[in-house]
Amino acid sequence: MALDAAISIGAESAYGVSAAGTTDGYEGKADSWKASREPIESQGFRAGRQTLAADRRRVVDMGGEGELEVDMLDSGAGPLLRACWDAMTVSGGAGDAPTTLTFRTATTPASPSVTAQMIRPKVDGGSVAYRHLGAVVTEWELTQELEAPLTLNASFDFQTVTHSSDPAAALPVRYPAASVPYDWTRGAVYLTLPGSPEAPVAVSKWSVKASRGLKTDRRAVRASALKREPKRSEFPEYEGELEVEFDSNTLALYEAFIAGSTLGLRIAYSGVTQAADGTVSRLELRANAIQFSGESPEASLDELTTMSLPFVVLHPLTAGTDALTMTYVEPSGDDPTTPGLDLD
């Protein structure tokens, strides 16, 4: 069991340029960071050849992909969220004041590429640090189920990867000084129907996901096999789903689906960790316009009647209004300690 494994990210000054200094550590649930290599082969008639010649096949670095799945903590998630969203503004944070991070969708993604470090322990002792350069979030999804923490799954594309068992090669890692996972008991979902005030809706599950529309295979004849920085090449897509019991209140949501109505969505969580001034951490996700895409309620012989409500997130095209925003308030301060990285 890889108890000594660790994953961290650090913002790059330019695409593919390794982060320097301390990186931010996350409690990842799985190791899915995989390098990709593809061969270039040359074939042709030649007397005496039995199969492809050994000097006619060259392996090319194609970069790779990885995922970071974590429980959302009420402190320390800022750098990871910054990599997921197009734009960010920061307020507060001076002295002991809490930091408020506001993330937004935008016309052009301006999130930095990151260096993602994965430290893998060896069975016979010691560890190897893998440094994934030019890592860019291409998709992300937030999911909340009953009796579980709120989870974030971010999918990355990266340019290349290096590795070393030299202790000096590992980037130092820091974790939040204090943090508590957001979970199903601390969140609430609110909808705004046309002509009605915002109202809470009891849901058994919700999810919101984004596909950022990035072209990741930007290769060219330029004396290098490495791909260039991903750029937006198609419409980004934002969608989600609510699961509810079918009752007198949620009947209105079915009717909104049938009518093609546009609704407002707000999902709010209160945290546990407090700043020095007593401010409690919090998270809020807001979509100014969603439209349900189905489905009808479903009756059952062994369960209550339920209804699944998939939806798409739309942009109202109102000045100063974004399609999707997230507010993340956390106390200032990190744990400066570096975990024991027992590299050979």
N, C-alpha and C positions, 0 to 999 in steps of 0.2 A: 504494500500500500504506500502511495507516494505522499506521505505526510509532509515531507520537506519540499514539495513542489511549490512554486510561486509564480505568479504572473503579474506584470506591472506594465504601465504605459507612460510614455513621456512625450510631450509635444516636440516636433522637429522644427528647426529653423527654416528648412526647405525640404521639399519632397525627397525622400531617400537619404537625407543627411541624419545620421544617428543623433538621437537625443543625448544631451549631456547633463551631468549632474544627477540629482535624485529623481526617481520615477515614483508614480503613485501605484500602490499595490491594491489588488482586488482579489476577493475570495471566489475565484472561478470554480465552477462545478465540474468541468471536464477539460481535457486537453485535446483540442481539435486543430491545432496549428500545423498545417501540412505543407511542405515544400513541393513544388511541381517542376518536373524536368521532362523535356521532350527531345527525342533524337532527330537529327538531320542525317539522312542516309543517301548514299550515292550508289546506284546500281548500274551495271552495264556488262556487255560481253567481254570476257577475258578468259583466255585458255588456262585451265588448271584450277579455276575458282570452284569451290565446293558450296559456298554460301556467301553471305555478305562479308566483304573483307574487313578485317579488324581496323584498318586505318581509313575506312570509308564511312564511319559512323561517329558523329560527334553529339554530345549531350548538351542541351541549351537550358539555361536558367530561365524558367517561365514565371518566377515569383511563387505565389501560392495564396492560400485562403485560410482563414481561421475564425473561430467564434469565441466570444467571451460572454458566458452566461453567469449572471450573479443575482443574488438577492439584493434588492435596492435598500441601501442603508441610509439613515437620516443624516449622515455626515460623510464626506469624502468622495461622493459620486460625481462631483463637478467636472473633473478632467475627462471622465468617460462620457458623460453627457455632452460635453463640448465637442467631442469627436463625432457624436451622433447627429447633431443639429447643424443647420445652415448658418445660424448667427447667434450671438450671445451678447448680453449686456450685463455689467456687474455694478452693484451698488453696495454701500456699507463696507464692513470688514475692517474699518479702522479701529485700532486698539483691540478692545474686547467685544466690539459690536459684531453682530452676526453678518454673514455675507449673503446677499440675495442675488442669485443667478437667474436670469431670464433668457430662455432659449426660444428661438423662433424659426419657422420655415421662411425661406426667402427665395427670390428669383435665382440668385447665384449662391451655391454653397461656399461658405468662407471658413469652414472648420479646418483646423490644421491636420496634416498627416501626423502620425505618431510612430514612435518606435515601441513595439510590443516585445517585452522580454519574457521568455518562458524558461524557467529553471527546472530542469528535469533531473531528479536523483537517479543515480545508477544503483543497480541491485547490489553491486559489490562495494559500495561506498563512494562518497563524493557526488558531485553534481556537475552538470554541463549547462552553461547559459546559452540559450538560443536568442539571437537578437534579430527580430523581424523588422526590416526597414521599409519606410514608405507604406505603412499600414493605414488604410482609409476605410471608414465604415460605409458599406454599401446598402445595408438594410438593418433595421432594428425592430424589436417588438417588446412591448410591455404587456405582461399578463398577470391577472389576479384571479386566483381560484380560492374557494372556501378552504379554511383550515391550512393556509399556506402563506408564505411571504409573497410580497410583490416582486416579480422577477423581471429582469431586463436581459434580453439576448441580442447582442450586437454582432453582426457578420462583417468581417474585415477582408479586404483584398490587400496583399502586400507585394512590394517590388522584388525583394530578395531577402535572404536570411544568412546570417553567419553564426558560428558557434565556437565556444571555447570552454575549456576546463580550467583556465587560468583565473584565479580569484580576482586579479586586477581587471579582468575583462567584464565582470558583472557590474551592471549599473546598480547603485544603492537604491533601496526600496523603503518607502515610508507608508504608514497606515494611519487612519484617523485616530486621534487620541481617545475618542469615545464615539461609539456609534451603535445604533439599534436598528434592526430591519423594520421597514414598513411591512405591515401585514393586513390581512382581511378585516381585522377588528378595528383598524384605525382609518379606514377609507370610507368614502361616501360618493355616490354618483348622482348627479343632478342633470335634468333635462329641461329645456325651455321650449314649449310648444308654441306655435304661432298664436299670438294674442293672449298668451297666458304667462304668469310669472314663473320664474324658475322653481322647480319642485324636485324633491328627492325621489329616487326610484330604487327600490330594493332589487338588487341583481345578485345572481348566484355565481356569475363569472363575467369578467370583461377583458377585452384585449384591444390594443391599438398598435398598428404596425406601419412601418414606412419602408418604401422602396425608393431610393434617392435618385434613380435615373442616371447613374454614372456609367460611363464607358470605361472599362478597366483594362482593355487590351490595346492600348495606344502604343503600338510598336512601329518602328520605322527603320529604314536603312540608314544608320547613323553611327556605325562602328561600335555598336553596343547592343547586346541582347536584352538589356533591361528596358522595361516598359516605362512610358512617361506617366506623369500624374493623371489620375482619373479626372474626367470632366463630365459635366452633365450633358447628356446627348438626347434625352427623351423626358417626357412629362414625369415628374415624381408622382408616386401614388401613396395616398394615406387612407387607411381603412381600419375597420375594427369590428367588434361584435359585442353585443350585450345578451346575456341569457337571463330571462325573468320568468316568474310564475304568471300564468294568465289569469288576471282578475279584473275587477271593475276599473282599476287605475291603469293597468297596462293595455286594456282594450283600446285606449286612445293612441297608444303607440302603434298598434296594428292598423288603426285607421289612418295614422300619419304615413305609414308605409304604403297603404293602398292609394292615398291621395298624392303621394310624392312630395309631401311637405318637407320643408327645411327646418331643422331644429338646432338649438344650441346645446352643447355638451360641456359639462364641467365635472372633473373628478378630483376630489380633494382628500389629502391625507394629513393627519397631524402626527408629528414625531414625538420622540421621548427626550432626546438629547437637547440640552439647553445651552444657550450662550451665557456669558458671564453676566449680562444685563437681564437675564431671565427669559429672553425670547426663546420660544420653543421651535424646533425645526419643523418644517412643513414642505409639502409637495403639492403642486396643483397643475393639472393638465386641462387645457381648454381648447375646444374647437368651436368656432363661431358659427359654422354651418355644416351640419351633417344631414345625410339623406339615407333612410333605411332602404336596403335592397332585398328584403325578405326576412323571415318567412312567415307562413301561416302558423297559428298555434297548433300544438300536437297533443292529442289526448292519449292516455295510456291505461292499460288494465292494472298496472302495478305502481303507478306514480301519479303525482299531481300533473295537471295540464300545464305545459310549459310552452315558451315561445323563444325562439332564437331570432335575434335582430342584427344581422350583418348590416354594416353601414359604410358609406364612403365619406371622406372629409372633403369639403369643397371650399373654395376661396370666395368670400363675399365680394371681392373687388372694391371694397370701401377703403378710402384713404386711411392709412394708419392701422388697418386691420389685417392680421395675418391668418393664414389657414389654420395653423396649429401652434400653440405656445405651451411652454412649461415653465413654471416658477419653482425654484429649488432654494430653500432657505436653510442654511446650515451654520452652526457655530464656527468661529474662526479657530484655527489651531490644528496641527497635525502631530502625530507621534514621530519624532525625528529618528527613532532607533531603526537600525537596519537588521533584518532577521538574519540568523546565522546561515550563510550561504557556503556550505562546505564543498567548495569546488576543489578538485585535485590540483 
